[in-house]
């Protein structure tokens, strides 16, 4: 990893010029996290996803591609693995509930040509990503929400699943004592799994799924099911997805912004960083709220950036798999 990074070509001056109102920085040591910049290019198929749980998701997605499945199949079935892991507290039915004790799920999926499907505020369905794909393929719509989405899912062959996890219920009951809502950096109260992938023929797709912020207001929907915020795919350019505090991502149309910057010729890692810097510029008092972006360009180049250190992306190629730390703007110290 370190040897490879010695060969990275870092256009620091160019990045600084992109950011209005930011002081130019002349050396890579002056940029926090710059040694984690990784605008790596790879030939052939590639699957990238957020966080360590992306490793198992990537393994499934890769097996789908290896068996001749489409890239859309790969991104759906890859994140389904995490949705079906009831030990995960940020994705699927094992997720942390809202403040009223309900686990509500959001997901979206998008293909190479921009077709998209999404569901939000869905309850008691194990794999919302599959419902989102069905919305894309079986309706003229992009998003269905709440009771209407649940009724449509049942009508289209999806089954409800009742899951009760004692430790989750106990943690919620303890939280109710003070009912203090506070996002925490890099822990599973607001982290998703987002995945972007490209097959050997250059076809791209992406998916994103989450149980949302822990102890959120009942009815809250974040960026994860919103095309252009939590996920955006344009096969002519590339794809991006987001993780972290969804409200900040929505206000910046984060994933769309990353892809549009790549369309203008900005390197993937710098597109992610520029979008993070826009969030920080608009929210100068922001503290202890994480947002991270990852990007995949149509030539296989990819990168990621976050507000705080600690955001990793899982990468799978013909050469193998690895968990890669992203670049970051700030160092976070727990409880500071």
C-alpha positions in Angstrom: 0.0 0.0 0.0 2.7 2.5 1.0 4.9 1.6 -2.0 1.9 2.1 -4.3 1.1 5.5 -2.8 4.7 6.7 -3.5 3.7 6.6 -7.1 0.5 8.5 -6.8 0.4 11.8 -8.7 -1.2 14.3 -6.5 -2.4 17.5 -8.1 -2.6 19.6 -4.9 -2.4 23.0 -6.6 -5.1 22.0 -9.0 -7.4 20.8 -6.1 -6.8 24.1 -4.2 -7.8 26.1 -7.3 -11.1 24.3 -7.4 -12.1 25.4 -4.0 -13.4 29.0 -3.8 -12.3 30.8 -0.7 -9.8 28.1 0.4 -6.2 28.9 1.0 -3.9 27.1 -1.6 -1.7 24.4 -0.1 1.6 23.7 -1.6 2.7 20.3 -0.2 0.9 17.1 0.4 2.0 17.0 4.0 -0.1 20.2 4.6 -3.4 18.4 3.6 -4.7 16.1 6.4 -5.2 12.6 5.1 -3.4 13.3 1.8 -1.4 10.1 2.0 -4.8 8.3 1.9 -5.5 9.8 -1.5 -5.8 6.9 -3.9 -6.8 7.8 -7.5 -6.0 4.3 -8.5 -6.9 3.1 -12.0 -7.7 -0.5 -12.7 -8.5 -2.4 -15.9 -11.6 -4.7 -16.1 -14.4 -5.2 -13.6 -14.4 -3.4 -10.3 -16.7 -3.3 -7.2 -16.3 -0.6 -4.6 -18.4 -0.1 -1.4 -18.4 1.8 1.8 -17.0 0.7 5.1 -15.7 -2.7 6.3 -19.0 -4.4 5.8 -18.4 -3.7 2.1 -15.9 -6.5 2.0 -18.6 -9.2 2.3 -20.9 -7.3 0.0 -18.1 -7.0 -2.6 -17.4 -10.7 -2.4 -21.0 -11.5 -3.2 -21.2 -8.9 -6.0 -18.0 -10.3 -7.5 -19.3 -13.8 -7.5 -22.4 -12.6 -9.4 -20.2 -11.0 -12.0 -18.0 -14.1 -12.1 -21.0 -16.2 -12.8 -22.2 -14.1 -15.7 -24.7 -11.9 -13.9 -25.2 -8.3 -14.9 -23.6 -5.4 -13.0 -27.1 -4.4 -11.8 -27.5 -7.9 -10.4 -24.2 -7.5 -8.7 -24.9 -4.3 -6.9 -28.3 -5.6 -5.8 -27.2 -8.9 -4.5 -24.0 -7.5 -3.0 -25.8 -5.1 -0.6 -28.5 -7.7 0.1 -25.8 -9.6 2.1 -25.5 -6.6 4.5 -29.2 -6.1 4.7 -29.7 -9.7 5.7 -27.0 -9.5 8.4 -29.2 -8.9 11.5 -26.0 -8.1 13.5 -25.6 -4.9 11.5 -26.9 -1.8 13.3 -27.0 0.6 10.4 -28.5 -1.4 7.5 -31.5 -3.7 7.3 -33.9 -5.0 9.9 -31.1 -5.3 12.5 -30.6 -1.6 12.4 -31.1 0.9 15.2 -34.7 2.0 15.5 -36.1 5.6 15.4 -37.1 7.4 18.6 -40.5 5.7 18.5 -38.9 2.2 18.4 -39.5 1.4 14.7 -36.8 0.3 12.2 -37.5 2.1 9.0 -35.5 1.3 5.8 -34.4 3.3 2.8 -32.8 2.1 -0.4 -32.1 3.0 -4.1 -30.5 1.5 -7.2 -29.5 3.0 -10.5 -28.2 1.5 -13.7 -25.7 2.6 -16.4 -28.3 4.5 -18.4 -29.7 6.4 -15.4 -32.8 4.2 -14.8 -33.5 4.3 -11.0 -35.7 2.9 -8.3 -36.1 3.8 -4.6 -38.1 3.1 -1.5 -38.2 5.1 1.7 -39.7 4.7 5.2 -40.2 0.9 4.5 -40.9 -1.4 7.5 -40.6 -5.1 7.9 -39.0 -6.0 4.6 -35.7 -7.8 4.7 -34.3 -6.5 1.4 -35.5 -3.0 0.5 -32.9 -2.9 -2.3 -34.8 -5.6 -4.2 -38.0 -3.7 -3.7 -36.3 -0.6 -5.1 -35.1 -2.5 -8.1 -38.7 -3.8 -8.7 -40.0 -0.2 -8.5 -37.5 0.7 -11.3 -38.4 -2.2 -13.5 -42.1 -2.6 -12.9 -43.5 0.9 -12.5 -43.2 4.3 -14.3 -42.0 5.8 -11.0 -38.6 6.3 -9.3 -39.6 6.3 -5.6 -42.4 4.8 -3.4 -42.6 5.5 0.3 -44.2 4.3 3.5 -47.5 2.4 3.6 -48.0 2.7 -0.2 -44.6 1.2 -0.8 -45.3 -1.6 1.6 -48.6 -2.4 0.0 -47.1 -2.4 -3.5 -44.3 -4.6 -2.3 -46.7 -7.2 -1.0 -48.8 -7.1 -4.2 -45.6 -7.8 -6.1 -44.5 -10.8 -4.2 -42.3 -9.5 -1.4 -43.0 -10.9 2.1 -42.9 -9.0 5.4 -40.5 -10.3 8.0 -40.9 -9.7 11.7 -37.5 -9.4 13.5 -37.1 -8.6 17.2 -33.6 -8.3 18.5 -33.5 -8.0 22.4 -30.2 -6.1 22.5 -31.5 -3.5 20.1 -34.7 -3.1 22.0 -32.8 -2.8 25.3 -30.5 -0.1 23.9 -33.5 1.9 22.6 -35.2 1.6 26.0 -32.0 2.9 27.7 -31.8 5.8 25.2 -35.4 6.8 26.1 -34.3 7.7 29.6 -32.6 10.9 28.3 -33.8 10.8 24.7 -30.7 12.8 23.6 -30.2 12.7 19.8 -26.6 13.1 18.8 -24.8 11.8 15.7 -21.4 10.3 16.4 -18.6 10.0 13.9 -17.8 6.7 12.4 -20.2 4.5 14.4 -23.2 2.7 13.3 -25.9 5.2 14.1 -25.8 6.8 10.6 -23.7 4.7 8.3 -25.0 3.0 5.2 -23.7 0.7 2.6 -23.3 2.3 -0.8 -21.9 0.3 -3.7 -20.8 1.3 -7.2 -19.5 -1.2 -9.8 -18.4 -1.7 -13.3 -18.3 -4.9 -15.3 -15.7 -6.0 -17.8 -17.6 -4.4 -20.6 -17.7 -1.0 -18.9 -21.3 -1.1 -17.8 -21.9 0.6 -14.5 -24.5 0.5 -11.7 -24.9 1.5 -8.1 -26.9 0.7 -5.0 -27.4 2.2 -1.5 -29.3 0.9 1.5 -29.7 1.9 5.2 -31.8 1.8 8.3 -31.0 5.5 8.7 -29.9 7.5 11.7 -30.4 5.8 15.0 -33.2 7.4 17.1 -34.2 9.7 14.3 -37.7 11.4 14.3 -40.3 8.9 13.1 -40.7 9.6 9.4 -37.2 11.0 8.7 -35.7 10.1 5.4 -32.0 10.7 4.7 -29.9 10.8 1.5 -29.6 7.1 0.9 -32.8 6.6 -1.2 -32.4 9.9 -3.1 -30.9 9.7 -6.5 -28.3 12.5 -6.8 -27.8 12.6 -3.1 -26.9 9.2 -1.7 -26.2 7.7 -5.1 -25.7 8.8 -8.7 -24.7 6.8 -11.8 -24.1 8.2 -15.3 -22.5 5.5 -17.5 -21.0 8.2 -19.7 -19.0 9.6 -16.8 -18.9 7.5 -13.6 -20.7 6.8 -10.3 -20.6 8.0 -6.8 -22.2 7.3 -3.4 -22.2 8.9 0.0 -22.3 7.9 3.7 -22.7 9.8 6.9 -25.2 12.5 7.9 -27.7 12.5 5.1 -29.0 16.0 5.6 -25.6 17.4 4.7 -25.4 15.3 1.6 -28.9 16.2 0.4 -28.2 19.9 0.7 -25.2 19.6 -1.6 -26.8 17.0 -4.0 -23.6 15.3 -3.0 -23.2 12.2 -5.3 -24.5 14.2 -8.3 -21.9 16.9 -7.5 -19.1 14.3 -7.5 -20.1 12.9 -10.8 -20.5 16.3 -12.4 -17.1 17.3 -11.3 -15.7 14.2 -12.9 -17.5 15.1 -16.1 -15.6 18.4 -16.0 -12.3 16.4 -15.9 -11.7 16.5 -12.1 -10.0 13.3 -10.7 -12.3 11.1 -8.6 -10.5 11.7 -5.4 -10.5 15.5 -6.0 -14.2 15.5 -6.9 -14.9 13.8 -3.6 -12.8 16.3 -1.7 -14.3 19.3 -3.4 -17.8 18.1 -2.5 -16.7 17.6 1.2 -15.2 21.2 1.1 -18.5 22.6 -0.1 -20.2 21.0 2.8 -17.7 22.5 5.2 -17.9 25.9 3.6 -21.7 26.0 4.0 -21.5 24.7 7.5 -18.5 26.4 9.2 -19.7 25.5 12.7 -20.1 21.8 11.8 -18.6 19.5 14.5 -18.6 15.8 14.9 -20.7 15.1 11.8 -19.2 12.7 9.3 -19.8 12.6 5.6 -17.8 10.6 3.1 -18.0 10.1 -0.7 -16.5 7.5 -3.0 -16.3 7.8 -6.7 -15.7 5.5 -9.7 -14.9 6.9 -13.1 -15.7 5.0 -16.3 -12.1 4.2 -16.9 -11.8 2.5 -13.5 -10.1 5.3 -11.7 -11.6 5.7 -8.2 -11.1 7.7 -5.0 -12.8 8.8 -1.8 -12.7 11.6 0.7 -14.4 12.4 4.1 -14.8 15.2 6.6 -13.2 13.1 9.4 -10.6 10.3 9.2 -11.8 6.8 9.6 -13.9 6.3 6.4 -12.8 3.2 4.5 -13.9 1.8 1.2 -13.8 -1.8 0.2 -12.3 -2.5 -3.3 -12.5 -5.7 -5.3 -10.8 -6.2 -8.7 -9.2 -9.0 -10.6 -6.1 -8.4 -8.5 -7.8 -9.1 -5.2 -9.6 -7.2 -2.5 -8.6 -4.6 0.1 -10.0 -2.1 2.5 -8.6 1.4 1.6 -8.6 4.4 4.0 -9.9 7.6 2.4 -8.4 11.0 2.6 -9.9 13.4 5.1 -10.1 17.0 6.2 -10.1 16.6 10.0 -8.9 14.2 12.7 -11.6 13.1 15.0 -10.9 12.4 18.7 -13.7 10.5 20.4 -15.4 12.5 23.2 -13.4 15.7 22.6 
